[in-house]
Each structure stands twice: as structure tokens, then as C-alpha cells.
Amino acid sequence: MQTHTHTTTDDQHRAGIQAMFDLVAPRYDLMNDLMSMGTHRLWKRRVVGLASGSGTAVDLAGGTGDIAQLLVKNDWHVTVCDASQAMMKAGRERGVKNANWVAGLGEKLPFSDNSIDLLTIGFGLRNMTLPQEALCEAHRVLKPGGMFLCLEFSTPQAWLRPFYNWYSDHIIPRLGAAIAGRREAYRYLVDSIREFPDQETLKAQMQRAGFESVNYQNLSFGIAAIHQGSKAP
Ligand SMILES: C[S@@+](CC[C@H](N)C(=O)[O-])C[C@H]1O[C@@H](n2cnc3c(N)ncnc32)[C@H](O)[C@@H]1O
């Protein structure tokens, strides 16, 4: 399902995001640990725990390879696919082993139809210029019966929002400036999280892309969520 005509503005947006990740790559892992106080590691384990069996897996927007590394340990044959060479280089230098690394865009995946058993994406969909196309692409490359798992920031429960908003506005940009020297990149992070669809909306988008049995579970009171769907057998 192609719903969008590609424009120069899309290309510029995508190039801007890619350049930003190239710049933050060297400090990316440290920033994740600091901002989430290590919680992102637990969330990623939860994702991999949902991936039953083994076979061929693509970790889309896989960055420095956190999810890929966990999948490799569980005997998956993993390919990290990411738009940023610098992010993947940081992952290889960190010692992520036995994974393949492929440069590619989520909106135009470099894999053939019906070829992959599992597609994971962690904190990547929010950064896609055309997320609905990325969902359709994920569906296209999965084998019938294949599984899609998406870990992404989402909408926290109402009682948590005042504290969460304060933390997002005051702490994250300051950490970004102090540790990564990139306040604007971490301001973008906060804005992109606010603009991203909530749990039910993302579920509907996955269904529109063709996924079946779509469901989600909240993590840390909805700060993040794992959406799960499968391609019809
Ligand atoms: C926030 S990082 C997530 C990295 C990793 N999955 C993790 O959870 O730590 C987002 C990643 O998405 C990649 N990315 C952004 N836009 C993309 C696109 N259109 N296609 C593929 N990757 C993209 C970036 O290069 C970056 O590595």
C-alpha cells in the first residue's frame, strides 16, 4: 500500500535525521543509559523475549545493535539495517558480533518480499520520514506467519505526565548538551516523542499496513510500548 508521493521535502527531512544520528553516534549508547537510567536495556530484553523460535531476523533502525546482540544470543540470524553508517560503525566497534550490517531506509527496505521471519524496530519508527510506508515495507518483507515487533516511546498514563514532561523539557536537553554536546538533537528527541501517535493509533496504523493479531503492551506506565503483529500465514 503506497499512500504517499515522495517529495524533495521528504528527502531533506530524511537527510537531516540521518545527519543528526551520524553526529550523536559516538555518545549514543552512553546517552541512552543516562537518560533512561538503564531502563532501555530492560525494554529491549522484553522485545527479544517476545520473539519465539529462531530464523532470519532484521533489526530495522538497529543503530548500534542492542536488539541485534540480544537476538544473536537467542540464535537468530540477524541483519541490522540502518540509515546511518556512523551508528552501525559505533555498534561494530563496541563489539556486537555475528550480525550483518546493511545500510538502508525503512521506507524502502533492501530485502525481497516474504523473506524474513522476524522484523524488530526499536525507537526507529518515530524517526522515519514516512512511518506508514515503513510499516508497509516491514509487512512486505516478512514471510507469511512472520512477526513484527516495534518498541517505541508512547503516551504515559495521565498521573505520570507532569513529572515526565518536566523531565523531558528540563533534564533531557541539558543531558544532551552536557554529554553529547548536541542540545538540539535531544530537543528533537523530546518533540518527536510528543508528536508520535499514541498506543491505539499506532495499532490502527499497523492494521492498515496489513498486520494481523495486532496488540501492544505498555512499559513503565506507557512511557514506552511494544506493539506486536504478524503477517497472515
Ligand atoms: C533512536 S535510534 C535507535 C537505535 C536502536 N534501535 C536502539 O534502540 O538503540 C534510531 C535509529 O534510526 C535510524 N533511522 C532514522 N531514520 C531512518 C530511516 N528512514 N531508515 C532506517 N533507519 C533510520 C537512525 O540512523 C538511528 O540509528
The ligand as an SDF file (V2000), in Angstrom:
LIG
                    3D

 27 29  0  0  0  0  0  0  0  0999 V2000
   16.9310    6.2610   18.2880 C   0  0  0  0  0  0  0  0  0  0  0  0
   17.9400    5.2970   17.2140 S   0  0  0  0  0  0  0  0  0  0  0  0
   17.5390    3.6470   17.6920 C   0  0  0  0  0  0  0  0  0  0  0  0
   18.6940    2.6940   17.5830 C   0  0  0  0  0  0  0  0  0  0  0  0
   18.4590    1.3050   18.1930 C   0  0  0  0  0  0  0  0  0  0  0  0
   17.3650    0.6240   17.5370 N   0  0  0  0  0  0  0  0  0  0  0  0
   18.2010    1.3860   19.6640 C   0  0  0  0  0  0  0  0  0  0  0  0
   17.0900    1.0830   20.0750 O   0  0  0  0  0  0  0  0  0  0  0  0
   19.1020    1.7630   20.4180 O   0  0  0  0  0  0  0  0  0  0  0  0
   17.1230    5.4940   15.6870 C   0  0  0  0  0  0  0  0  0  0  0  0
   17.8560    4.9040   14.5220 C   0  0  0  0  0  0  0  0  0  0  0  0
   17.0050    5.0220   13.3790 O   0  0  0  0  0  0  0  0  0  0  0  0
   17.8230    5.2420   12.2500 C   0  0  0  0  0  0  0  0  0  0  0  0
   16.9670    5.8020   11.1990 N   0  0  0  0  0  0  0  0  0  0  0  0
   16.3980    7.0170   11.1680 C   0  0  0  0  0  0  0  0  0  0  0  0
   15.6580    7.1650   10.0670 N   0  0  0  0  0  0  0  0  0  0  0  0
   15.7640    6.0060    9.3800 C   0  0  0  0  0  0  0  0  0  0  0  0
   15.2200    5.5290    8.1560 C   0  0  0  0  0  0  0  0  0  0  0  0
   14.4160    6.2970    7.4240 N   0  0  0  0  0  0  0  0  0  0  0  0
   15.5310    4.2670    7.7560 N   0  0  0  0  0  0  0  0  0  0  0  0
   16.3590    3.4950    8.5080 C   0  0  0  0  0  0  0  0  0  0  0  0
   16.9000    3.8960    9.6620 N   0  0  0  0  0  0  0  0  0  0  0  0
   16.6080    5.1310   10.1030 C   0  0  0  0  0  0  0  0  0  0  0  0
   18.8930    6.1840   12.7620 C   0  0  0  0  0  0  0  0  0  0  0  0
   20.0350    6.1980   11.9390 O   0  0  0  0  0  0  0  0  0  0  0  0
   19.1550    5.6050   14.1540 C   0  0  0  0  0  0  0  0  0  0  0  0
   20.2000    4.6780   14.1600 O   0  0  0  0  0  0  0  0  0  0  0  0
  1  2  1  0
  2  3  1  0
  2 10  1  0
  3  4  1  0
  4  5  1  0
  5  6  1  0
  5  7  1  0
  7  8  2  0
  7  9  1  0
 10 11  1  0
 11 12  1  0
 11 26  1  0
 12 13  1  0
 13 14  1  0
 13 24  1  0
 14 15  1  0
 14 23  1  0
 15 16  2  0
 16 17  1  0
 17 18  1  0
 17 23  2  0
 18 19  1  0
 18 20  2  0
 20 21  1  0
 21 22  2  0
 22 23  1  0
 24 25  1  0
 24 26  1  0
 26 27  1  0
M  CHG  2   2   1   9  -1
M  END
$$$$
